[in-house]
Amino acid sequence: MQLSFLGADHEVTGSCHFIKFSGRHLLVDCGMEQGPDLYVNQEIPVNASDIDYVFITHAHIDHSGLLPLLYSHGFRGRVYATNATCELCNIMLKDSAHIQEFEAEWKNRKAKRAGLPEVTPLYNMDDVFGVLEHFIPCPYDKMVEVEPNLTVRFVDAGHLLGSSSIEMWIREEGKEVKVVFSGDIGHSGKPLIKNPRYIEEADYVVMESTYGDRNHAAPPDFARELAKVIDTTFARGGNLVIPAFSVGRTQELLYFLRRIKTESMLSRFQDFEVYIDSPLAVEATNIFNKNVAECFDEEALSLVKKGINPIRFEGLKVAITSDESKMINFIDKPIVIISASGMCEAGRIRHHLKHNLWRKESTILFVGYQVAGTLGNALLGGAKEVRLFGETIHVEAEILNLPGISGHADKDHLTQWAAAFKNKPKKIFVVHGDDKVCDAFARHLKEELGVEAAAPYSGDGFDLIENVQVAQGSRMMAEKRKDKPMRASSNIFARLLAAGQRLLSVINRCEGMPNKELGRFADQINSLCDKWER
């Protein structure tokens, strides 16, 4: 029984963990890296077609975004997630494919003029539709027997609608080991969704550490802080542009904006308009409204019972089509614009930045974590000019950060979560944090809780029966670079190789079948080879 670490190790994004047990293979999360790499992530040690199960902690792309790529390489197993996560993945993975296809098309137009090779996205919409057919929705807190050697339970992690920590009871050769994957842990008191649930028993724990080196400031009244920013910006005659993740952060902002309206916090601009410019955010908001009973906290539920929608108000407008999005920038009065992506790396937010960054009257307000190397991080760091759509834009707008609005627990809350285990786990593996944060938080857990803790690197492997490390990944730093689409020829050839590996996996599983069927299968393969052999 072996646990291997593949992604989000000494890094914040690209979460992926691999377990081999009783002849089975599973992944916990299959995320896409966002921003530059610090360390080269190791490949999954088996063919995609040999993976039996994937368990998704929540729908954010850095935890689910490579599922379609896994499918394109031959995965045909089952994907388990909470009900809301399944619904959110349905829209988020489609959106991811759309963005990749659109950007590849745009780059290929430029490449053709420059005589450069064609590029292609990592995966397409067909891959998304294919993998979505393999999703199995699960309720919170129910024991799910996946097979005789594997039982799981999803527990609310309080990070995002549908987010979960996952308890796994894994059996091999008569021995049982319980592994808990924290997923991303939310902090208490978030609007709309419930607080994270604590877990009391585990042999091993894999936990995040995004804010493992700091504590959030005492939370202000976010609605009133937001109202101050709106008032100051509108008084200058500018727009308030908020880059926000379409799922989670956008809905929280709507909650605060409704309060600003209903509590009359803006006497001068009470009738202000808010534009959500993200089809994904609009769909996600609808999913929030569908999962009230299972996911909303008591405060939000009490509003619903009174007939009040906690994330809807007068003056809220949405832009779905590209024409509606473009028209926002021709509105001749100050408005609030909420658009994705939250780190300004893609999507419609880049157009709104192009139209507002050069304006001294406007404000760009960040309300979420910005990974190093992203445009959002550069703007928060004081960049004086940026490149957008081939143009150099001088930054004249006011750049602000609204601290405290975070989907992640801080150091103290993470420590409380880890301290909730009644019996000390054999080991806590610290992942999903910046390079130095992972090591620092692991040391903190040792000192504070007296528990064995370590921060693994991608490629590290541990025997969960013997509690020993059995593989060591590279500690070499990778050259900093963003993920880019592969050349069309290399990417398609990679898909062909994956198809061949899948065929070999199918052949291996055919041993023991009747000779007549095996012979027919062999003839079909040989016929295919004859057709393509050069």
C-alpha positions in Angstrom: 0.0 0.0 0.0 1.8 3.1 -1.3 1.0 6.8 -1.2 2.8 8.9 -3.8 2.8 12.7 -4.1 2.6 14.1 -7.6 1.3 17.7 -7.5 1.0 20.7 -5.1 4.0 19.6 -3.2 6.0 22.7 -2.0 3.7 24.5 -4.4 0.1 25.8 -4.1 -1.6 24.5 -7.2 -1.9 21.3 -9.2 -3.0 19.0 -6.4 -2.6 15.3 -7.2 -2.0 12.3 -5.0 -1.7 8.6 -6.0 -2.4 5.5 -4.0 -1.6 1.9 -5.0 -3.3 -0.9 -3.0 -4.6 -4.4 -3.5 -3.9 -4.3 -7.3 -5.9 -1.0 -7.6 -4.8 2.5 -8.4 -6.5 5.7 -7.4 -6.0 9.5 -7.5 -7.1 12.1 -5.0 -7.5 15.2 -7.1 -6.2 15.7 -10.6 -5.5 19.4 -10.7 -4.1 21.8 -13.2 -1.2 24.1 -12.2 -1.9 27.8 -12.3 0.9 30.2 -12.6 4.6 29.1 -12.9 6.1 25.9 -11.7 8.6 25.7 -8.8 9.3 22.0 -9.1 8.8 19.6 -11.9 5.7 17.5 -11.2 6.2 13.8 -11.6 4.1 11.8 -14.0 1.4 9.4 -12.7 3.3 6.2 -12.3 0.8 4.0 -14.2 -1.1 4.4 -17.5 -4.2 6.5 -17.3 -6.2 3.5 -18.3 -4.9 1.6 -15.3 -6.4 4.2 -12.8 -9.5 2.7 -11.3 -10.9 5.7 -9.2 -10.4 9.4 -8.8 -11.7 11.3 -5.8 -12.1 15.1 -6.1 -12.0 17.2 -2.9 -13.6 20.2 -4.7 -14.3 21.7 -8.1 -11.5 24.4 -8.3 -9.5 23.8 -11.4 -6.2 23.4 -9.5 -7.9 20.3 -8.0 -10.0 19.0 -10.9 -8.7 20.6 -14.1 -6.7 17.8 -15.6 -9.5 15.2 -15.5 -10.3 15.7 -19.2 -6.6 15.2 -20.0 -6.6 12.0 -18.0 -9.7 10.8 -20.0 -8.0 11.7 -23.3 -5.1 9.4 -22.3 -7.4 6.5 -21.6 -8.9 6.8 -18.1 -12.3 5.1 -18.0 -12.6 4.6 -14.2 -15.0 6.3 -11.8 -14.8 9.8 -10.4 -16.3 10.3 -6.9 -17.2 13.8 -5.6 -19.9 15.5 -3.6 -23.2 16.4 -5.3 -22.3 20.1 -5.5 -18.8 19.4 -6.7 -20.2 17.2 -9.6 -22.5 20.0 -10.6 -19.7 22.6 -10.4 -17.2 20.4 -12.3 -19.8 20.1 -15.1 -19.5 23.9 -15.8 -15.9 24.5 -14.7 -14.3 21.8 -16.9 -16.3 23.0 -19.9 -15.2 26.5 -19.2 -11.6 25.4 -18.9 -11.8 23.6 -22.3 -13.5 26.6 -23.9 -10.7 29.0 -22.7 -8.0 26.6 -23.9 -9.5 26.1 -27.3 -10.1 29.9 -27.7 -6.6 30.8 -26.7 -5.1 28.1 -28.9 -7.1 29.4 -31.9 -6.0 33.0 -31.1 -2.3 31.9 -30.9 -2.5 29.9 -34.0 -3.8 32.9 -36.0 -0.7 34.8 -34.9 1.6 31.7 -35.4 0.4 31.2 -39.0 1.3 34.8 -39.9 4.7 34.4 -38.2 5.3 30.9 -39.7 5.4 29.3 -36.3 4.3 25.7 -35.5 0.6 25.1 -34.7 -0.4 24.8 -31.0 -3.2 22.8 -29.5 -4.9 22.9 -26.1 -4.3 20.2 -23.5 -7.8 18.8 -24.1 -11.0 19.7 -25.9 -14.7 19.7 -25.1 -15.2 16.1 -26.2 -12.7 15.1 -23.5 -14.8 17.0 -20.9 -18.0 15.4 -22.0 -16.4 12.0 -21.9 -15.0 12.3 -18.3 -18.2 13.9 -17.0 -20.0 10.6 -17.8 -17.8 8.9 -15.2 -18.8 11.1 -12.3 -20.6 9.6 -9.3 -22.2 12.1 -6.9 -22.0 11.4 -3.2 -23.7 13.1 -0.2 -21.8 14.4 2.7 -21.3 12.2 5.7 -22.3 8.9 4.1 -20.0 5.8 4.1 -19.5 4.8 0.5 -18.2 1.3 -0.1 -16.4 1.7 -3.4 -15.3 -1.9 -3.3 -14.5 -4.5 -0.6 -11.0 -3.0 0.0 -12.0 0.7 -0.1 -14.6 2.8 1.8 -14.7 6.6 1.7 -16.7 9.4 3.3 -16.9 13.0 2.2 -16.9 15.6 5.1 -17.6 19.3 4.6 -14.3 21.3 4.4 -16.0 24.7 4.4 -13.9 26.1 1.6 -16.3 26.1 -1.4 -19.7 24.9 -2.2 -19.4 21.1 -2.2 -15.8 21.2 -0.9 -14.8 18.2 1.2 -12.2 16.5 3.2 -12.1 12.8 2.3 -11.8 9.9 4.8 -10.5 6.7 3.2 -10.4 3.3 4.8 -8.0 1.2 2.6 -7.5 -2.5 3.1 -4.7 -4.8 1.8 -3.8 -8.3 2.8 -6.0 -8.2 5.9 -4.6 -4.8 7.1 -6.6 -1.6 7.2 -5.2 1.9 7.0 -7.2 5.1 7.3 -5.9 8.1 5.3 -7.5 11.5 5.5 -7.1 14.1 2.8 -8.0 17.6 4.1 -8.6 19.2 0.7 -8.6 22.9 1.0 -9.8 23.9 4.5 -12.0 26.9 4.8 -12.0 29.4 7.7 -15.0 29.8 10.1 -17.5 32.5 9.5 -17.6 32.5 5.7 -20.8 33.8 4.2 -23.2 31.3 2.7 -21.5 28.0 3.3 -21.0 26.0 6.5 -17.9 25.9 8.7 -15.3 23.1 8.2 -16.0 19.9 10.0 -13.3 18.3 12.2 -12.2 14.7 11.8 -11.1 12.7 14.9 -9.3 9.6 13.7 -6.7 8.9 11.1 -3.5 6.8 10.6 -2.2 9.3 8.0 -3.2 12.8 7.1 -2.5 14.8 4.0 -3.3 18.5 4.7 -3.0 21.8 2.9 -0.9 24.7 4.2 -1.7 27.6 1.9 -1.7 30.1 4.8 0.4 27.9 7.2 2.8 30.8 7.9 0.4 33.6 8.8 -2.9 34.5 10.5 -5.6 36.5 8.9 -6.2 39.8 10.5 -9.3 40.1 12.7 -12.0 40.0 10.0 -13.6 43.4 9.4 -17.2 43.9 8.3 -16.5 43.1 4.7 -19.7 44.7 3.4 -18.7 48.1 5.1 -15.1 47.9 3.8 -16.3 47.2 0.3 -18.8 50.0 0.6 -15.9 52.4 1.5 -14.0 51.4 -1.7 -17.1 51.8 -3.9 -17.9 55.2 -2.4 -14.3 56.5 -2.9 -14.1 55.1 -6.5 -17.5 56.4 -7.6 -16.7 59.8 -6.1 -13.7 60.0 -8.5 -15.9 59.0 -11.4 -14.2 55.6 -11.9 -15.2 52.0 -12.1 -14.5 49.4 -9.4 -13.1 46.3 -11.2 -13.0 43.1 -9.1 -11.1 40.1 -10.5 -12.9 37.2 -8.7 -13.1 33.5 -9.0 -16.4 32.6 -10.7 -17.2 29.9 -8.1 -17.2 30.9 -4.5 -15.7 34.3 -4.3 -18.2 35.9 -6.8 -21.1 34.6 -4.7 -19.6 35.9 -1.5 -19.2 39.3 -3.1 -22.9 39.2 -4.1 -23.7 38.5 -0.5 -21.8 41.6 0.7 -23.2 43.8 -2.1 -26.8 42.8 -1.2 -26.0 43.9 2.4 -24.7 47.2 1.2 -27.9 47.7 -0.7 -30.4 46.5 2.0 -28.6 48.3 4.8 -28.2 51.5 2.8 -24.5 51.8 3.3 -24.0 54.1 0.3 -26.1 57.2 0.7 -24.6 58.9 -2.3 -24.7 56.0 -4.7 -27.6 53.8 -3.3 -28.8 52.8 -6.8 -25.3 51.6 -8.1 -25.2 48.8 -10.6 -23.2 45.6 -10.4 -22.2 43.6 -13.5 -21.2 40.0 -13.4 -19.3 39.5 -16.5 -18.7 35.7 -16.5 -21.1 33.1 -17.9 -19.4 30.6 -15.6 -20.2 32.8 -12.5 -23.8 33.1 -13.6 -24.1 29.3 -13.9 -22.3 28.7 -10.6 -24.7 31.1 -8.9 -27.6 29.0 -10.1 -25.9 25.9 -8.6 -25.5 27.7 -5.3 -29.2 28.4 -5.3 -29.9 24.6 -6.0 -27.7 23.4 -3.1 -29.2 25.5 -0.3 -30.3 22.7 2.0 -27.1 20.6 1.9 -24.5 23.4 1.8 -25.8 26.7 3.2 -25.0 27.8 6.7 -27.7 28.8 9.3 -27.5 32.5 8.6 -28.0 32.0 4.8 -30.8 29.5 5.4 -32.6 31.9 7.7 -32.7 34.5 4.9 -34.0 31.9 2.5 -36.7 30.9 4.9 -37.8 34.6 5.0 -38.1 34.6 1.2 -34.8 36.6 0.8 -32.3 35.4 -1.8 -28.9 36.1 -0.1 -27.1 36.7 -3.3 -29.6 38.7 -5.4 -30.5 42.3 -5.3 -31.8 45.3 -7.3 -29.2 46.6 -9.7 -27.5 43.3 -10.3 -26.9 42.6 -14.0 -25.2 39.9 -15.9 -23.3 39.7 -19.2 -23.5 36.4 -21.0 -22.6 37.0 -24.6 -19.3 38.6 -25.7 -21.3 41.6 -27.1 -22.9 42.1 -23.7 -19.4 42.0 -22.2 -18.0 44.6 -24.6 -20.9 47.0 -23.9 -20.0 47.2 -20.3 -17.0 49.3 -21.2 -19.2 51.9 -22.9 -21.4 52.6 -19.9 -20.9 56.3 -19.0 -21.4 56.1 -15.2 -19.4 54.4 -12.4 -20.2 50.7 -12.0 -18.9 47.7 -10.2 -17.6 45.0 -12.5 -17.0 41.4 -11.2 -15.2 39.2 -13.7 -12.9 36.2 -14.0 -10.3 34.9 -13.8 -9.5 35.8 -10.2 -5.7 35.9 -10.9 -6.2 37.8 -14.2 -4.5 35.1 -16.2 -7.4 34.5 -18.7 -11.0 35.3 -19.4 -12.9 38.6 -19.7 -11.3 40.3 -16.7 -8.3 41.1 -19.0 -10.5 43.2 -21.2 -11.8 45.2 -18.3 -8.3 45.7 -17.0 -7.3 47.0 -20.5 -10.1 49.6 -20.3 -9.5 50.6 -16.6 -5.9 50.2 -15.6 -4.9 53.4 -17.3 -7.6 55.4 -15.6 -6.7 57.2 -12.4 -10.4 57.3 -11.4 -10.8 53.5 -11.4 -9.9 51.0 -8.8 -8.8 47.4 -9.2 -9.7 45.4 -6.0 -8.3 42.0 -5.4 -10.2 39.7 -3.0 -8.3 36.4 -3.3 -4.9 34.7 -3.2 -2.6 35.6 -6.1 -0.1 33.0 -7.1 3.4 34.3 -7.7 4.0 34.9 -11.5 0.4 35.7 -12.3 -0.7 39.1 -13.6 -2.8 39.6 -10.4 0.3 39.1 -8.3 2.3 41.5 -10.5 -0.3 44.2 -10.1 -0.5 43.8 -6.3 3.3 43.9 -6.3 3.2 47.4 -7.8 3.8 46.8 -11.5 3.8 50.1 -13.4 2.9 48.7 -16.7 1.6 45.4 -18.0 1.1 43.7 -21.4 -2.5 42.9 -22.5 -3.5 41.7 -25.9 -0.2 42.8 -27.4 -0.3 46.3 -25.9 1.6 47.9 -23.1 -0.8 49.4 -20.5 0.5 51.9 -18.0 -1.0 51.3 -14.5 -2.6 54.5 -13.2 -5.7 53.0 -11.5 -5.6 52.5 -7.7 -4.7 48.9 -6.9 -6.2 47.6 -3.6 -6.3 44.3 -1.7 -9.2 43.6 0.6 -7.5 41.5 3.2 -9.3 38.8 5.2 -11.5 37.6 2.4 -9.9 34.2 2.0 -11.3 30.7 1.2 -8.4 29.2 3.2 -8.0 28.7 6.9 -5.0 30.5 8.4 -2.2 29.1 10.6 -4.2 29.0 13.8 -7.3 27.4 12.2 -5.2 24.9 10.3 -3.5 24.0 13.6 -7.0 23.6 15.3 -8.0 21.3 12.4 -4.9 19.1 12.9 -5.3 19.1 16.7 -8.8 17.7 16.4 -7.5 14.1 15.9 -7.9 12.3 19.2 -5.1 9.9 18.6 -2.0 11.3 17.0 -1.7 10.2 13.3 1.5 8.3 12.4 2.4 11.1 10.1 0.9 14.3 8.7 2.0 15.2 5.2 2.0 18.9 4.6 1.2 19.9 1.0 -0.5 22.7 -1.0 1.7 25.6 0.3 4.5 27.8 -0.9 8.0 26.2 -0.8 9.1 27.5 2.6 5.6 27.5 4.0 5.2 23.7 3.8 8.4 23.1 5.7 7.7 25.8 8.3 4.2 24.5 8.9 5.4 20.9 9.2 7.9 22.1 11.9 5.1 24.0 13.6 2.9 20.9 13.8 5.8 18.9 15.4 6.5 21.6 18.0 2.9 22.5 18.7 1.2 19.1 18.6 4.0 16.7 19.0 3.0 14.9 15.9 5.3 13.5 13.2 5.0 15.8 10.2 6.8 16.2 6.8 6.5 18.2 3.6 6.9 15.8 0.7 8.2 16.7 -2.7 6.7 15.5 -6.0 7.8 12.0 -6.6 8.1 11.1 -2.9 6.4 7.8 -2.0 5.5 6.2 1.4 4.6 2.7 2.4 1.5 3.1 4.5 1.7 -0.3 6.1 5.4 -0.1 7.2 5.4 3.7 7.6 8.6 4.2 5.7 9.6 6.3 2.7 10.1 4.1 -0.3 10.7 6.7 -3.1 12.3 10.1 -3.4 11.4 12.7 -6.0 13.6 15.4 -7.3 14.5 18.4 -5.1 15.8 20.4 -8.1 14.1 23.7 -8.8 12.4 23.9 -12.2 12.8 26.8 -14.5 9.9 29.2 -13.9 7.5 29.1 -16.8 3.8 29.1 -17.4 2.0 26.1 -18.8 1.7 26.5 -22.6 -0.2 24.5 -25.1 1.9 21.8 -26.7 2.6 21.7 -30.4 -0.2 20.0 -32.3 2.0 17.2 -33.5 3.5 16.3 -30.2 0.2 16.6 -28.3 -1.7 14.4 -30.8 1.2 11.9 -30.8 1.0 11.8 -27.0 -2.7 10.9 -27.3 -1.8 8.2 -29.7 0.8 6.8 -27.3 -1.8 6.9 -24.5 -4.2 5.0 -26.7 -1.6 2.3 -27.3 -0.9 2.1 -23.6 -4.6 1.7 -22.9 -4.8 -1.1 -25.5 -2.0 -2.9 -23.7 -3.8 -2.6 -20.4 -6.9 -4.0 -22.0 -4.9 -6.9 -23.4 -3.4 -7.7 -19.9 -6.9 -7.9 -18.4 -8.0 -10.4 -21.1 -5.9 -13.2 -19.8 -8.1 -16.2 -19.0 -10.8 -15.4 -21.5 -11.9 -18.2 -24.0 -9.3 -18.8 -26.7 -11.8 -18.1 -29.4 -12.4 -14.5 -28.1 -8.7 -13.9 -27.6 -8.0 -15.0 -31.1 -10.6 -12.7 -32.6 -9.2 -9.8 -30.6 -5.7 -10.6 -31.8 -6.9 -10.7 -35.4 -8.6 -7.3 -35.0 -5.4 -5.8 -33.6 -3.3 -7.2 -36.4 -5.7 -6.0 -39.0 -5.5 -2.5 -37.5 -1.7 -2.7 -37.5 -1.7 -3.8 -41.1 -3.7 -0.8 -42.1 -1.4 1.7 -40.4 2.0 0.0 -40.8 4.3 2.0 -43.0 
